Amino acid sequence: MSVISGHDLIICRLLSGPGRKYGDVCGEEFSAQARRERRAYPVRGSVRSEQRRLGRKEPPPEGLRRIWPGASLLVGHSPTGGDAPSSRLAQFIHDDVNNGVYRAGFADTQRAYEKAFHRLFAALDELDKRLTTQRHLFGARIVEADWRLFCTLIRFDAVYYGHFKCNLRRIVDYPSLHGYLLDLFQQPGIADTVNFDHIKRHYYFTHADINPTRIVPVGPELDLTRAHGRERL
């Protein structure tokens, strides 16, 4: 079986939905490890190893190229931009945002929850400010770190805001972050892979300690197809 990078696992998670298995999207060789990864989000050691790479040399999985035509743009490009400041930003996103929602959601004391909560929203505030002057995290082109951030942002208003008590602000309340989310969501093939009913059922059903009734909220109503205007940046 192939060794699967953190990037590929995250993209496989992103592109998987109800009725679509990991193997259907990314090839059968991805299925076993992806299933294990799915039970252990977030990706741990593989993320750091990906950030140390100088660039992606091999093509993305055939299934990814088929679903998202823009995947070929990832070849030869670092997930972070390649330099030390970019790597620090990618690590910051991983620690304070990707892991931050889980740190808040699974906190078992008020103090731990509030510490994670404020750290998360400080990070979102900083990213919103950064994205005011550039279209994506590292400039005009989408890199792997953008998709890692997308995986958290796309679930935020529907799940993390209520289920994980990350309720200071929604992503829709951040002008730049919200536009950035719309921009990524509207990339070719991406919208077809996002199913909010599936996302909500997964979280509200599997975390019985947080949601013992397993009642799944009907809302929120999200419009991710409206114009974002970020092509001007």
Buried (B, 14 or more C-beta within 10 A) or exposed (E): EEEBBBBBBBBBBBBBBEEBBBBBBBBEEBBEBBEEBBEEBBBEEBBBEBBEBEEBEEEBBEBBBEBBEBBEEBEEBBBBBBEEEBBEBBBEBBBBBBBBBBBBBBBEEEEEBEBBBEBBBEBBBBBBEBBEEBBBBBEEBBBBBBBBBBBBBBBBBBBBBBBBBBEEBBBBEBEBBBBBBBBBBBBEBBEEBBBBEBBBBBBBEEBEEEBEEEEBEEEEEBEBEEEBEBEEB
